[in-house]
Amino acid sequence: MASGEVEVSERIKVVRLSGRGVYDREEIYPLLDKSFLCHVGYTINGEARVLPTAYIRIGDAIYLHGHLQNQMMHALLDGQTACISVTFMDGLVLARTGFNHSINYRSVTVFGKAERVEDHKAEILDKFIDHIIPGRAAMIRPATPQELNATLLIRIPIEEAVAKVRTGEPHDKESDYDSGIWAGVINLRTYPESVEVCPRLEADMAKPEHVEQYMAQQSLFD
C-alpha cells in the first residue's frame, strides 16, 4: 500500500477554505474504510449521472461490483474517469444568520479509471460482504460459478483523492453574537435501529452472533 500524499491535481485541490482539504492517504483511507456506500459520477452519451453503490477499499484501490449488464459499470470500463464520493454528515450547524448555517461533515472524493477484475473474484466479493457485515461471509452459501460469471467486478486505483472535513461551532459575524439568537450544533449519528426477520426462517432460529454484534453498535461511522 502506498503512503504519503496522493497526486494533488487541479480538480481535487481545495481552493476556498483550503485548510479543510486533506491529501494524505493515512487520513483518507480510514475515512473510506468507515463506510460502504459511495456515489459514483460518470457520463453516458455526454449526460452526467450519479448513482449510489456499495464499495470496498483494498490497498490503493476502490472496488465496485454489479451485474454483468450494469450500464454504469460498462460506462466506467469504456475509459472515462469516474468520480467517487463518500460523505458522512456529523452535525447541523445552526448559526445566527441563514448565510452562516452549515453542516459538520467528513467527505472523500476520488478520481480514477476503472479496470476489470477477474482474479480472486470470489475472495474479493466475500470481502465486500464482511466489509458491510463483519463475519457474515463465512455463514452464507458460497457463490456459484454462474453467479460469479454474472457479476462484474472493477477496481479504480486511488491516484487522485481529497478528504474534506468541517467540525466545530457556528462562525458568525462579531456583530451578531449579541443578537440574542440561539446558535449551536445538532450532532447526528447513524446507528442500527431494528431487525426485520425473514418470514421464511424457522420460528426458533436465533439471530447469529455477527448480527447481534452489529446491532450493539452505538454508531456506524464514528
C-alpha positions as CSV (number, residue, x, y, z in Angstrom):
1,M,0.0,0.0,0.0
2,A,1.3,3.4,-0.9
3,S,1.9,6.0,1.7
4,G,2.1,9.8,1.7
5,E,0.1,12.2,-0.4
6,V,-1.9,11.4,-3.4
7,E,-1.5,13.5,-6.6
8,V,-2.9,16.9,-5.9
9,S,-4.3,17.8,-9.3
10,E,-6.3,21.0,-10.1
11,R,-9.6,19.1,-10.0
12,I,-9.1,17.9,-6.4
13,K,-7.3,20.9,-4.9
14,V,-9.5,22.6,-2.3
15,V,-9.3,26.4,-3.1
16,R,-11.9,28.0,-0.8
17,L,-11.3,27.2,2.8
18,S,-8.2,25.3,1.7
19,G,-7.4,24.3,5.3
20,R,-10.2,21.7,5.2
21,G,-8.5,19.8,2.4
22,V,-6.5,16.7,3.2
23,Y,-4.4,14.8,0.7
24,D,-2.6,12.3,2.9
25,R,-3.5,8.6,2.3
26,E,-3.1,7.9,6.0
27,E,-6.1,10.2,6.7
28,I,-8.1,9.4,3.5
29,Y,-8.0,5.6,3.8
30,P,-9.5,5.4,7.3
31,L,-12.4,7.6,6.2
32,L,-13.0,5.3,3.2
33,D,-12.9,2.3,5.4
34,K,-15.6,3.6,7.7
35,S,-18.3,3.4,5.1
36,F,-19.6,1.0,2.4
37,L,-21.8,3.4,0.3
38,C,-20.5,5.8,-2.2
39,H,-21.9,7.8,-5.1
40,V,-20.3,7.4,-8.5
41,G,-20.3,10.2,-11.1
42,Y,-20.0,9.2,-14.7
43,T,-21.3,10.0,-18.2
44,I,-23.4,8.2,-20.8
45,N,-23.7,9.8,-24.2
46,G,-22.5,13.0,-22.8
47,E,-25.0,13.1,-20.0
48,A,-23.8,13.3,-16.4
49,R,-25.2,10.7,-14.0
50,V,-24.7,9.9,-10.3
51,L,-25.6,6.6,-8.7
52,P,-25.1,5.1,-5.2
53,T,-23.5,1.8,-4.9
54,A,-21.5,-0.4,-2.4
55,Y,-17.7,-0.3,-2.4
56,I,-14.7,-1.5,-0.6
57,R,-11.1,-0.2,-0.4
58,I,-8.4,-2.9,-0.8
59,G,-4.9,-1.5,-0.8
60,D,-4.6,1.5,-3.1
61,A,-7.9,0.9,-5.0
62,I,-11.6,1.1,-4.6
63,Y,-13.6,-1.9,-5.8
64,L,-17.2,-1.8,-7.2
65,H,-19.4,-4.6,-8.4
66,G,-22.6,-5.0,-10.3
67,H,-24.5,-7.2,-12.7
68,L,-22.7,-8.2,-15.9
69,Q,-25.2,-5.9,-17.9
70,N,-24.9,-3.0,-15.5
71,Q,-24.8,0.2,-17.5
72,M,-22.7,2.2,-15.1
73,M,-20.0,-0.5,-14.9
74,H,-19.7,-0.7,-18.6
75,A,-19.5,3.1,-18.9
76,L,-16.7,3.2,-16.4
77,L,-14.8,0.4,-18.3
78,D,-15.0,2.5,-21.5
79,G,-12.1,4.5,-20.3
80,Q,-13.7,7.6,-18.8
81,T,-12.7,9.0,-15.4
82,A,-15.0,8.1,-12.6
83,C,-15.7,10.5,-9.7
84,I,-16.4,8.6,-6.4
85,S,-17.7,10.5,-3.4
86,V,-18.2,9.3,0.2
87,T,-19.8,11.6,2.8
88,F,-20.6,11.4,6.5
89,M,-23.0,14.0,7.9
90,D,-22.0,14.7,11.5
91,G,-24.0,17.7,12.6
92,L,-26.3,20.6,11.7
93,V,-24.5,23.9,12.4
94,L,-27.2,26.5,13.4
95,A,-25.8,30.0,13.2
96,R,-27.4,33.4,13.9
97,T,-28.0,34.1,10.2
98,G,-29.0,31.8,7.3
99,F,-25.8,32.7,5.5
100,N,-23.7,31.2,8.2
101,H,-25.6,28.0,8.7
102,S,-23.5,25.0,7.8
103,I,-23.1,21.2,8.1
104,N,-20.3,19.4,10.0
105,Y,-19.2,16.6,7.7
106,R,-16.4,14.3,6.6
107,S,-16.0,13.5,2.9
108,V,-13.7,11.9,0.4
109,T,-13.6,12.4,-3.4
110,V,-11.6,10.1,-5.6
111,F,-11.0,10.3,-9.3
112,G,-9.7,7.3,-11.3
113,K,-10.2,5.0,-14.3
114,A,-11.7,1.5,-13.9
115,E,-10.1,-1.8,-14.6
116,R,-11.9,-5.1,-14.9
117,V,-11.0,-7.7,-12.2
118,E,-11.2,-11.5,-12.8
119,D,-8.5,-12.8,-10.5
120,H,-9.6,-13.7,-6.9
121,K,-13.1,-12.6,-7.7
122,A,-14.9,-14.8,-5.1
123,E,-12.5,-13.8,-2.4
124,I,-12.9,-10.1,-3.1
125,L,-16.7,-10.4,-3.2
126,D,-16.6,-12.1,0.2
127,K,-14.6,-9.2,1.5
128,F,-17.4,-6.9,0.2
129,I,-19.8,-8.8,2.5
130,D,-17.6,-8.7,5.5
131,H,-16.9,-5.0,5.0
132,I,-20.6,-4.3,5.4
133,I,-21.4,-7.0,8.0
134,P,-18.2,-8.4,9.6
135,G,-18.4,-12.2,10.0
136,R,-21.2,-12.7,7.5
137,A,-19.3,-14.2,4.6
138,A,-18.4,-17.4,6.5
139,M,-22.0,-18.1,7.2
140,I,-23.6,-17.9,3.8
141,R,-23.6,-20.2,0.8
142,P,-20.6,-19.7,-1.5
143,A,-21.2,-18.0,-4.8
144,T,-21.8,-20.5,-7.7
145,P,-19.8,-20.2,-10.9
146,Q,-22.9,-18.9,-12.6
147,E,-23.3,-16.1,-10.0
148,L,-19.6,-15.2,-10.3
149,N,-19.9,-15.1,-14.1
150,A,-23.0,-12.8,-13.8
151,T,-21.1,-10.4,-11.6
152,L,-18.8,-7.6,-13.0
153,L,-16.0,-6.5,-10.6
154,I,-13.9,-3.4,-11.2
155,R,-11.1,-1.7,-9.4
156,I,-10.4,2.0,-9.5
157,P,-6.8,3.0,-8.4
158,I,-6.7,5.8,-5.8
159,E,-4.4,8.2,-7.6
160,E,-6.2,11.5,-7.2
161,A,-8.1,11.9,-3.9
162,V,-9.0,14.5,-1.3
163,A,-10.7,14.4,2.1
164,K,-12.6,17.5,3.3
165,V,-13.8,18.0,6.8
166,R,-15.7,20.5,8.8
167,T,-16.0,20.4,12.5
168,G,-16.9,22.8,15.3
169,E,-19.3,25.6,16.2
170,P,-21.1,28.2,14.0
171,H,-19.0,31.1,12.8
172,D,-20.9,34.4,12.9
173,K,-20.1,38.0,12.3
174,E,-18.9,39.5,15.6
175,S,-21.8,42.0,15.5
176,D,-24.3,39.0,15.6
177,Y,-23.0,37.3,18.7
178,D,-25.0,39.6,21.0
179,S,-28.2,39.3,18.9
180,G,-30.0,37.0,21.4
181,I,-30.5,34.3,18.7
182,W,-29.8,30.7,19.8
183,A,-27.0,29.0,17.9
184,G,-25.2,25.7,18.2
185,V,-24.7,22.3,16.7
186,I,-27.2,19.4,16.5
187,N,-24.9,16.3,16.4
188,L,-26.1,13.5,14.1
189,R,-25.4,9.8,14.3
190,T,-26.2,6.7,12.1
191,Y,-26.9,3.5,14.1
192,P,-28.7,0.2,13.7
193,E,-32.3,0.6,14.7
194,S,-34.1,-2.8,14.4
195,V,-34.0,-6.2,12.7
196,E,-36.8,-7.5,10.5
197,V,-36.7,-11.3,10.4
198,C,-37.3,-13.0,7.1
199,P,-40.8,-14.7,7.4
200,R,-39.4,-17.9,5.9
201,L,-37.0,-18.5,8.7
202,E,-37.7,-21.3,11.2
203,A,-39.6,-19.8,14.1
204,D,-37.0,-20.7,16.7
205,M,-33.9,-19.6,14.8
206,A,-31.8,-17.2,16.8
207,K,-30.0,-14.2,15.4
208,P,-26.4,-15.1,14.6
209,E,-23.6,-13.5,16.7
210,H,-22.4,-11.2,13.9
211,V,-25.9,-9.7,13.7
212,E,-26.1,-9.2,17.5
213,Q,-22.7,-7.5,17.4
214,Y,-23.7,-5.3,14.6
215,M,-26.9,-4.3,16.3
216,A,-25.0,-3.4,19.5
217,Q,-23.1,-0.6,17.8
218,Q,-23.9,2.8,19.0
219,S,-22.7,4.5,15.8
220,L,-21.7,3.0,12.5
221,F,-19.5,5.8,11.2
222,D,-17.7,7.4,14.1
